[in-house]
Amino acid sequence: MRVFVGDIVKITLDGGAVPLTGYTLSIKYMRPDGTYGHWVATIDPSDNTRAYYTTATTDLDMPGTWLLQLYVVSGGTVRANGMFVDLVVLEPIALTTVPPTTVAPTTV
């Protein structure tokens, strides 16, 4: 599946064999322009070694390669990072403001 600017997608990252229960979870990201941020993640109910975040239409706002990383914290004493993951976000075809029309040729 391809991901485009403005898409709503579920991003799931694997924490390895470590159960993530009891940790505060984030997915850190670096946008293609080099700016950073994070999203609050949730434990995947089907597998407690994975965390996910469902994007809003404004989250993936730039085409290019995004760098993602799972980050976990527990009580301020445990801080751990997961492996990097690349997410390629493509630019969708722009919508036209006027829908295309089909005009039947005129006959003389």
C-alpha positions in Angstrom: 0.0 0.0 0.0 1.2 3.5 -0.8 0.8 6.4 1.6 0.0 9.9 0.3 -0.1 13.4 1.9 -3.3 13.8 3.9 -4.0 10.0 4.1 -5.4 8.5 7.3 -3.3 5.4 8.1 -2.6 3.2 11.0 1.2 3.3 11.7 2.3 0.2 13.7 5.8 -0.2 15.1 7.2 -3.4 16.6 8.8 -3.2 20.1 10.6 -6.5 19.6 9.9 -9.3 22.1 9.4 -6.8 24.9 5.8 -6.4 26.2 4.9 -2.7 26.1 2.4 -2.9 29.0 3.1 -0.2 31.6 5.1 2.0 29.3 4.3 5.5 28.0 4.5 5.1 24.2 5.4 7.6 21.5 6.2 7.4 17.9 8.9 10.0 17.2 9.2 11.3 13.6 11.5 13.4 11.5 9.8 15.0 8.5 11.5 15.2 5.1 12.4 18.9 5.9 14.3 17.8 9.0 11.8 19.0 11.6 10.9 16.7 14.5 7.9 15.7 16.5 6.0 12.8 18.1 2.6 11.2 18.3 1.2 9.5 21.4 1.0 5.8 20.6 -1.2 3.0 21.9 -0.5 -0.7 22.6 -1.9 -2.9 19.8 -4.7 -4.9 21.4 -3.8 -8.0 19.3 -0.1 -7.9 20.2 1.3 -6.2 23.3 4.8 -6.0 21.7 3.5 -3.5 19.1 2.4 0.1 19.3 0.3 2.1 16.8 -0.9 5.6 16.0 -3.7 6.4 13.5 -2.9 9.6 11.6 -5.2 12.6 11.1 -5.4 14.2 7.7 -3.0 17.0 8.9 -0.3 14.7 10.2 1.4 13.5 7.1 1.5 16.9 5.5 4.7 16.7 3.4 5.8 14.4 0.7 9.1 12.6 1.0 10.7 10.1 3.4 9.7 10.3 7.0 11.9 8.7 9.6 9.9 7.0 12.4 11.0 5.5 15.7 9.2 3.9 18.7 10.0 5.5 22.0 9.1 4.1 25.4 9.3 5.5 28.9 8.5 4.0 32.3 8.5 6.1 35.4 11.3 8.2 34.1 13.8 5.5 34.9 13.5 3.5 31.6 13.8 5.3 28.3 14.3 3.2 25.2 14.2 3.7 21.4 13.2 1.2 18.7 14.8 0.8 15.3 14.3 3.4 12.7 11.6 2.9 10.0 11.3 4.8 6.8 7.8 5.9 5.6 7.6 7.2 2.1 4.8 9.7 1.7 3.8 10.5 -1.9 2.2 13.7 -3.3 -1.4 12.9 -4.5 -2.7 14.2 -7.8 -4.2 17.6 -7.2 -8.0 17.9 -7.5 -9.3 20.3 -10.1 -11.8 22.9 -9.0 -13.9 22.3 -12.0 -14.9 18.8 -12.8 -13.8 17.7 -16.3 -16.6 17.6 -18.9 -17.1 15.5 -21.9 -18.6 17.4 -24.8 -20.1 15.4 -27.7 -18.8 16.5 -31.0 -21.3 18.5 -33.0 -22.3 17.3 -36.4 -23.1 19.6 -39.3 
